[in-house]
């Protein structure tokens, strides 16, 4: 323990790349290993990933055309008058692009760093330059794969490195780090890192809060949730993609399964927009994958990327008929899917602060409910988040909490 609060028992940690980083930047296009990515930035969505491609079989193969956070929703779960109205839609009501930090070398990012600026408009419509809005660097993250051949006493091991493209935003009391990771095995990951300060409330000493966690005498943090919706406009080896649900199911014990141990990964194509409104089911190991039935891999199966949550699924806990529940209807399903329509960009609608909850993906899905998604120009809307039960350790500054998802080939 050091009375001044600053740790003095850590020696310097220096990351160096004497020959520079392995990526190349041409304008807003980044090339690294077999990846080619175009980075975008705007006032509402902030950081966007565009035309993400992977070099394979002597050509760049597209994975998705565009990915961006279409909404961030923070409903509070405390019934007290000071907190029961809190229902923030940070993308649609404010715009996370204009809330993006100018990053500082050695603090937000560590290592051989390169930055890109962002240009947005302020509330008066004037151009605003955000210096160092986007950070690009490489990270060594340990083991990629390893195998020991005991008979021949041979060991093979490879380290894993990833490309990181990130930005940091401040929304009132909270900070959100938004990180895109690109791996050497073709995996893509999005991770949101939540930190900053909770929005505290006061309580009477002899009346502890019902819907909150005590952080200090007379002070508590209200229960709340954070939801993110990631809109991905797919282009997996072309424009004819389909959405498949995978459920792991046991084979009934019998002649096909005499020991009772066998199970299958049952695949079902979600053929229409109305069918593609789905929730996670951990008991079935449920996941979804995007396939291109016109493009086959070396074992003659459709090429695919599957969506895997990085943490436990998050479900809205507010009453569906509350103000929060009506306006945050997009979070009632973990995944929605539609065909591409150029005007349909935001999970909570174009103007969520003026919407009673009848706009956005819920309206898009109903409008196109009978539309076929088979071999289509596919768009998925994936919702993930964090249920924050506040701890004493979250005060006065909250250590990082993470959520997100991976796209695995």
Secondary structure, DSSP 4 states (H G I P E B T S, - for coil): --TTS------------TT--S-EEETTEEEETTEEEEEEEETTTEEEEEEEEEEETTEEEEEEEEEEEEEEEEEB---STTTTT-EEEIIIII-SSTTBPPP-BTTTB-SS-EEEEEEEE-TTS-EEEEEEEEEEEEEEEEEEEEEEETTTTEEEEEEEEEEEEEEEEEETTEEEEEEEEEETTS-EEEEEEEEE---EEE--TTS--SSEEEEETTEEEE-EEEEEEEEEEE-TTSS-BEEEEEEEEEPPSBTTBTTS--EEEEEEE--BTTT-EE---GGGT-EEEEEEEEEE-TTS-EEEEEEEESS------S-TTSHHHHHTGGGGSSEEEEE--TT---TT-TTGGG-SS-STHHHHHHHTTT-B-TTB-EEEEEEEEEEE---GGGSSSEEEEEEEEEEE-
